Amino acid sequence: MKLNKRNIEFCCSLDIGMNTRDQKLKMRVDKLCVVSQFDKNTEMKITYAKLKRMRHKEFKQYRVQYILNKVGKPYRKALLIRGKKKHSPVLLRIDYSPINRNTGGIRLDFHPQHMKSTKIDHLLSWINSRLGGIFYQLLAQAWITQIDVALDVYKCKLDDYIWGLERSGKTAYFDKENGLPGLRIGSCRSLLHILCYGKVDVNSGRKLVFKERAKFININFDEYQQFLRIEARYRPNTKPTNKKGNVLMLAHLSEMRNPFERLRVYSKDLGDELLERGLLCTLPDAPSIAEMKRYMLATMQYPRLPRKVERLIEEHETDLFNKYTVWTQWSRCVAQLSGIFSIASVFCVHRRVHNEKTE
């Protein structure tokens, strides 16, 4: 069967145990975007000049691609850093030369799922040497603008449950040809939204042979394990100088709040019961509690759901996994980021001690 490449998992995640249904759980950081600033204008100009030189050079282990960003983007220029091999994925994107004065001087978009700890450390050391030693300081001062945390539940499918996000009524359903169904709960513009979609783990079976540039890949589902990815996308989008927002510094990543706290999972039986009671005329395509509520309001022609219906929904809530137990493994995921986190936290402490001595 042909399957969209986006639904195929080539990278590895951290084993974090099993749920009460004996389904294997895995977790990792899938994307990490941080922004940093320069202490002095001269530092910024020197760094930009060195970034410019990088795009004109050939390197032994990395390929550097220069991009002039489209109009409307917060930064004018960007460098994409890949491994030397052909078709290697982007390991790090560096955006610089901001349009707005209030925007941080540099943005770093890491893709740690493509690197083991040793490769992460080598990449950081390589960039630091290219930029004259300032890169580690930039990490220490960096704040997080987006982090994607991927939680995988094996032998689980999207349609096995009904999904919701507390305090959010936004949802979008995806079911494209040659793909596995997916659901977004929450608004893309909000602090947090969650994506749920099926994937096939090709690390669990024989080596898959395919053309690197192929969008669709022929795959035998019986030869590989399938899982449901629950991907929390958290966007603090707050600067350290903002007193109202809850800024998340890279150096404090291990203290990040559990992004799965607001996730709500309901038994599939809820849909059947709502149909039997005449509260629904038909089930929506999307296994979404927000969508079901919209259907019910349209059927009943009420401005809001009666309390007895809300209680019925609450009675069907189930624990797919223990959110607290899962989040106790967060420190292990952070440790897999290796130098991205450790350098930031160590340099942050050194910087604070230095500032205290000079005051």
C-alpha positions, 0 to 999 in steps of 0.5 A: 500500500502507498503511504504518505512519507509524513506518516512514516517514522524514521527517527527514534524516541525515548521508551517511557514504559507502558500504560494500563492497557499494556500499550508501549509509550515513547516520547521526545522533543520533535522541534525546539525554536528559541530566540536570543539577543546580543548584549552589544550592537558590535557583537551582533554585527560581528556575528552577522558577518560571520554567518554571511561568511559561512554561506560562502564556504564548503565544510567537511561535515555540514552543508550550509544553505542561504535563504532570503526570507519572504516579505512578511517574515520577522527575519530577513535572512536564514541559514539551513544547516544539514548533514553532508550526505545527500537528502539529509534533513535540516538539523538547524535553521538560523534566522537573523537580521530582524525586521523589527527592533523589538525582535530578538537578534537571532532565532535558532530552530533545532530539529533534535529528532535527527541527531543523537547526543554526540551529533548535537554536541558536535554541531553546537561546538562547530557553530560556536567555533565558526562564530567566535565563541559567542554561540554558547552565550546566545544559548544561555540567554535564549527563550523558547518560542515553540517546542513540540513534544511528541508522545507515541502510543503504540497499537492505538488509532485515532478512531479508538477514542474521542479527543478534546482539549480543555477550554478549547472549542477549535478543531480540524480533521484531516483524512487525505488519500494515501495518508492516515487520519489526523486531528488538531484540537485547539487553535494554531494561534493559541498558547497550546494546541495538540495534533493526533495522527497515525504513524508507522514505525519503520524501525520496528521491521525490515529495512524499508527501501525507497527513493529519498525524494518520493512523497509516497512510499509502498509499505506493508503494514503487517511488517511494522508497528503502528502508533498514534502520535499525540503531539503537543505544540506549545508556543510561549511567545513571550520575551524575558522583558515582558512582565505579563507573560510566562517566559520559558527560558531555554536554561529552564526547560526542565521546569516546563509545565506538562503540556498534556494536562489539558488533553481530554480522552473519551470512550468511543461508546459516548457517540453511541449513547448520544445517538441512542438518547436522540442527542445526536442525529449523526456522528461527525467524521472527526472523533472530536468532543468539540465537534460533537458538542456543535452537532448536539447544539444544532440538533437541540437548538440550544445556546449551550448544553444542558448540565445532564449532557455535560455530566454524561460526557464527563462520565465517559472520560478515560485515562489513556495514560497517566499524565503525571507518570508520563511527565516524570520522564520529561527530564530524560527527554531534556537530557537527550537534547544534550548540549542544547540544554546543558550549555544553556543552563551552565552558561546561564549560571556562570552569567548570573554569578558574573553579574552578581560579582560586578554589581 
